[in-house]
Amino acid sequence: MERRMRGNSHVRCGVGENPEITSKDYLSLLIVVLLVVVTGAVFLVLYQDSIKDIWNGIVNKAKTVFGI
């Protein structure tokens, strides 16, 4: 048995397909991506000075090792 989705007469949902599940999956993925981005931004703000110190230490060590 075949049925058509509301609002789009060209798209068909076959047996076992549920458009609501797909929408929920994409919404869940979007939420995960947003959480990762926000967590990264918070981490960067909180540890920005430490990251700069670590990077400067790496650069200085490379300069002394390679005589730059």
C-alpha positions in Angstrom: 0.0 0.0 0.0 1.3 3.4 -0.9 0.5 6.8 0.6 1.5 10.3 -0.2 2.9 12.9 2.2 0.8 15.9 2.9 1.9 19.1 1.2 3.9 17.3 -1.5 2.1 15.1 -3.9 5.4 13.9 -5.6 6.9 12.4 -2.5 5.8 8.9 -1.5 6.2 7.1 1.7 6.5 3.3 1.3 5.9 0.6 3.8 8.1 1.1 6.9 9.0 4.7 6.1 8.0 7.4 8.5 8.9 11.1 7.7 8.6 12.1 11.3 11.4 9.8 12.4 13.7 11.3 9.7 12.9 14.8 10.9 13.6 13.8 14.5 16.9 12.3 13.5 18.0 15.5 11.8 16.9 17.6 14.7 18.9 15.4 17.1 22.0 15.7 14.9 21.5 19.5 14.8 21.3 19.6 18.6 24.5 17.5 18.9 26.4 19.7 16.5 25.3 22.9 18.3 26.4 21.4 21.7 29.8 20.6 20.2 30.2 24.1 18.8 29.0 25.8 22.0 31.3 23.6 24.2 34.2 24.4 21.9 33.5 28.1 22.1 33.3 28.0 25.9 36.5 25.9 26.2 38.3 28.4 23.9 37.1 31.4 26.0 38.0 29.7 29.3 41.4 28.4 28.3 42.5 30.9 25.7 45.5 32.1 27.8 46.6 28.6 28.6 46.4 27.6 24.9 48.5 30.6 24.0 51.1 29.7 26.6 51.2 26.1 25.4 51.6 27.2 21.8 54.3 29.7 22.6 56.1 26.9 24.5 56.0 24.6 21.5 57.2 27.4 19.2 60.1 28.3 21.5 61.1 24.7 21.9 61.1 24.2 18.1 63.2 27.4 17.7 65.8 26.1 20.2 65.9 22.6 18.7 66.1 23.7 15.1 68.2 26.8 15.8 65.7 29.2 14.2 
